[in-house]
Amino acid sequence: MKFGVVTFPGSNCDEDMIYVLETKLGQKVEKLWHKDTDLKGVDFVVLPGGFSYGDYLRSGAIAQFSPIMTEVVAYANKGGYVLGVCNGFQILCESGLLEGALLHNLSQTFICKNVYIKPTSHGSAINKGLEDRAYKIPIAHGEGRFYAPDDMMKSIVDNDQIIFQYCDAAGNTTEESNPNGALMNIAGITNKNKNVFGMMPHPERAADGELSNTDGKLLFESLLKFC
């Protein structure tokens, strides 16, 4: 599969993502610049983490207007696969490809630590190949609190769009295991068509044995198997 990893001004996880896709998963990667107007024939688009445009206005609010996003939105609306991680998730919400919004953490502080997440269901490619257990994946964000109005949340739940929830090491979804105050402990969602995925935790930071954690690699392997 040929992946396209987009770099925006302020992206800082693009090379991490490229490294994992190429070195650990053996995939082809095309580097895409935010001013590009061509996806260069990729099969899967990734919006990596970072602080696009310095997080001015709101995280992801300016990046949605980058020329490349016109192509990403059109590609996704035709059924193309797109993954947004952390800032990429924020950009997907700002661009309307995913519902809801990512608000400031309840603590009003930037949080960088390992957390646990679990697949809420197995209805999409990113969690279909996972076991029902907790996965240790790091987070690094100041605006990761997922929010949606009641009617939107009902639609998200009814359409099985929640892909990951924060949990404890035993897989229990508790208030204490929710690092940012996200509704329903939501760590990631997909769209109704199950081809666009957004998540705050960083699986690319947990995909190398040198880091003593390869839980994140399992998410990528699920995508490769079922996309």
C-alpha positions as CSV (number, residue, x, y, z in Angstrom):
1,M,0.0,0.0,0.0
2,K,1.2,3.5,-0.8
3,F,0.7,6.0,2.1
4,G,0.8,9.8,1.8
5,V,1.9,11.6,4.9
6,V,1.1,15.3,4.9
7,T,3.4,17.9,6.5
8,F,2.0,21.2,7.6
9,P,4.0,24.1,9.0
10,G,4.3,23.0,12.7
11,S,3.9,19.2,12.1
12,N,6.4,17.4,14.3
13,C,5.3,13.7,14.0
14,D,5.5,13.4,10.3
15,E,8.9,11.8,10.2
16,D,7.9,9.4,13.1
17,M,4.9,8.3,11.1
18,I,7.0,7.9,7.9
19,Y,9.6,5.9,9.8
20,V,7.1,3.4,11.2
21,L,5.3,3.0,7.9
22,E,8.5,2.4,5.9
23,T,10.8,0.7,8.4
24,K,8.5,-1.2,10.7
25,L,5.7,-2.0,8.2
26,G,7.5,-2.1,4.9
27,Q,5.1,0.3,3.1
28,K,5.7,2.8,0.4
29,V,5.4,6.5,1.6
30,E,4.9,9.6,-0.4
31,K,5.7,12.9,1.4
32,L,3.0,15.4,0.8
33,W,3.4,19.1,1.5
34,H,0.5,21.3,2.7
35,K,0.7,23.4,-0.5
36,D,0.5,20.4,-2.8
37,T,-2.7,20.0,-4.9
38,D,-2.1,16.4,-5.9
39,L,-2.2,13.3,-3.7
40,K,0.3,11.6,-6.1
41,G,-1.6,8.4,-6.4
42,V,-1.5,7.3,-2.7
43,D,-3.9,4.7,-1.4
44,F,-4.1,6.0,2.2
45,V,-3.6,9.6,3.5
46,V,-2.2,10.3,7.0
47,L,-2.4,13.6,8.8
48,P,0.2,13.4,11.5
49,G,0.5,15.1,14.9
50,G,2.1,18.4,15.8
51,F,1.0,22.0,16.1
52,S,0.0,23.0,12.6
53,Y,0.2,26.8,12.2
54,G,1.1,27.1,15.8
55,D,-2.4,26.1,16.9
56,Y,-3.5,29.7,16.3
57,L,-7.3,30.3,16.6
58,R,-7.9,26.6,17.4
59,S,-5.9,23.5,16.8
60,G,-6.4,22.5,13.1
61,A,-8.5,25.6,12.3
62,I,-6.0,27.1,9.9
63,A,-4.7,23.8,8.5
64,Q,-8.1,22.9,7.1
65,F,-7.6,25.7,4.5
66,S,-4.3,24.4,3.2
67,P,-4.5,23.5,-0.5
68,I,-3.8,19.8,0.2
69,M,-7.0,19.6,2.3
70,T,-9.2,20.3,-0.7
71,E,-7.7,17.1,-2.2
72,V,-7.9,15.1,1.1
73,V,-11.6,16.0,1.6
74,A,-12.5,15.1,-2.0
75,Y,-10.6,11.8,-1.6
76,A,-12.3,10.9,1.6
77,N,-15.7,11.8,0.3
78,K,-15.1,9.3,-2.5
79,G,-14.3,6.6,0.0
80,G,-10.6,7.0,0.3
81,Y,-8.9,6.1,3.5
82,V,-7.7,8.8,5.8
83,L,-6.1,8.7,9.3
84,G,-5.6,11.7,11.5
85,V,-3.5,11.4,14.7
86,C,-3.6,14.0,17.4
87,N,-3.4,17.3,15.5
88,G,-4.5,15.3,12.4
89,F,-7.6,14.3,14.3
90,Q,-8.3,18.0,15.1
91,I,-7.8,18.9,11.5
92,L,-10.3,16.2,10.4
93,C,-12.9,17.6,12.8
94,E,-12.3,21.2,11.7
95,S,-12.6,20.2,8.0
96,G,-15.9,18.4,8.6
97,L,-14.6,14.9,7.7
98,L,-15.3,13.8,11.3
99,E,-18.0,15.0,13.7
100,G,-17.4,16.7,17.0
101,A,-14.6,18.9,18.3
102,L,-11.5,18.6,20.4
103,L,-11.6,21.1,23.3
104,H,-9.0,22.1,25.9
105,N,-8.2,19.4,28.4
106,L,-10.2,19.8,31.6
107,S,-7.0,20.2,33.5
108,Q,-6.1,23.2,31.2
109,T,-2.6,21.7,30.9
110,F,-0.7,19.9,28.2
111,I,-0.6,16.2,28.9
112,C,2.2,13.9,27.7
113,K,2.2,10.4,29.1
114,N,1.3,6.8,28.3
115,V,-2.4,5.9,28.6
116,Y,-4.4,2.9,27.9
117,I,-7.1,2.6,25.2
118,K,-9.4,-0.2,24.2
119,P,-11.3,-0.9,21.0
120,T,-15.0,0.0,21.5
121,S,-16.1,-2.4,18.8
122,H,-14.6,-4.1,15.8
123,G,-16.6,-2.4,13.2
124,S,-13.8,-0.5,11.3
125,A,-10.5,-1.4,9.7
126,I,-8.4,0.2,12.5
127,N,-9.8,-2.0,15.3
128,K,-11.2,-5.0,13.5
129,G,-8.0,-7.0,14.0
130,L,-7.5,-6.1,17.6
131,E,-8.3,-8.2,20.7
132,D,-10.6,-6.9,23.4
133,R,-7.9,-5.7,25.8
134,A,-6.1,-2.5,26.8
135,Y,-3.4,-1.1,24.6
136,K,-0.7,1.2,25.9
137,I,-0.4,4.2,23.6
138,P,1.1,7.6,24.5
139,I,-0.7,11.0,24.3
140,A,0.7,14.5,23.9
141,H,-1.9,17.2,23.6
142,G,-3.5,20.2,25.2
143,E,-6.7,20.1,23.3
144,G,-7.8,16.5,23.2
145,R,-11.2,16.5,25.0
146,F,-13.7,15.1,22.6
147,Y,-17.0,16.9,22.6
148,A,-20.2,16.7,20.5
149,P,-23.8,17.9,21.2
150,D,-26.3,15.4,22.5
151,D,-27.9,14.7,19.1
152,M,-24.6,14.3,17.4
153,M,-23.3,12.0,20.1
154,K,-26.4,9.8,19.8
155,S,-25.8,9.5,16.1
156,I,-22.1,8.7,16.7
157,V,-23.1,5.9,19.1
158,D,-25.9,4.6,17.0
159,N,-23.7,4.3,14.0
160,D,-20.9,2.5,15.9
161,Q,-18.4,5.4,15.2
162,I,-16.5,5.3,18.4
163,I,-13.3,3.3,17.7
164,F,-11.3,3.7,20.9
165,Q,-12.0,4.7,24.5
166,Y,-9.6,5.5,27.3
167,C,-9.4,2.8,29.9
168,D,-7.2,1.5,32.7
169,A,-4.6,-1.3,32.3
170,A,-7.3,-3.9,32.9
171,G,-9.6,-2.5,30.2
172,N,-12.1,-0.8,32.5
173,T,-13.5,2.5,31.2
174,T,-13.4,4.7,34.3
175,E,-13.4,8.4,35.1
176,E,-9.9,8.1,36.5
177,S,-8.6,6.6,33.2
178,N,-9.9,9.6,31.2
179,P,-6.9,11.9,30.8
180,N,-8.6,14.9,29.3
181,G,-12.4,14.8,30.2
182,A,-13.5,13.5,26.8
183,L,-17.2,12.6,26.5
184,M,-17.6,8.8,27.0
185,N,-13.8,8.5,27.4
186,I,-13.6,8.8,23.6
187,A,-10.0,8.5,22.3
188,G,-10.9,8.1,18.6
189,I,-13.8,8.0,16.2
190,T,-14.5,7.2,12.6
191,N,-17.0,8.6,10.1
192,K,-20.3,6.9,9.2
193,N,-18.7,5.3,6.1
194,K,-15.8,3.9,8.2
195,N,-13.1,5.2,5.9
196,V,-11.9,8.2,7.9
197,F,-10.3,7.6,11.3
198,G,-9.2,10.1,14.0
199,M,-7.5,9.5,17.3
200,M,-5.7,11.5,19.9
201,P,-3.2,8.9,21.1
202,H,0.0,8.3,19.0
203,P,0.3,4.7,17.7
204,E,3.4,5.7,15.8
205,R,5.1,6.3,19.1
206,A,4.4,2.8,20.3
207,A,5.5,0.8,17.2
208,D,9.2,0.0,17.8
209,G,10.8,-2.5,20.1
210,E,13.5,0.0,20.9
211,L,10.8,1.9,22.8
212,S,9.7,-1.3,24.6
213,N,6.2,-0.9,23.3
214,T,4.7,-2.2,20.1
215,D,1.0,-1.9,20.9
216,G,0.6,0.8,18.4
217,K,2.0,-1.3,15.6
218,L,-1.0,-3.6,16.0
219,L,-3.3,-0.8,15.0
220,F,-1.4,-0.2,11.7
221,E,-1.4,-4.0,11.0
222,S,-5.2,-4.0,11.4
223,L,-5.4,-1.2,8.9
224,L,-3.2,-3.0,6.5
225,K,-5.2,-6.2,6.8
226,F,-8.7,-4.7,6.4
227,C,-8.3,-1.7,4.1
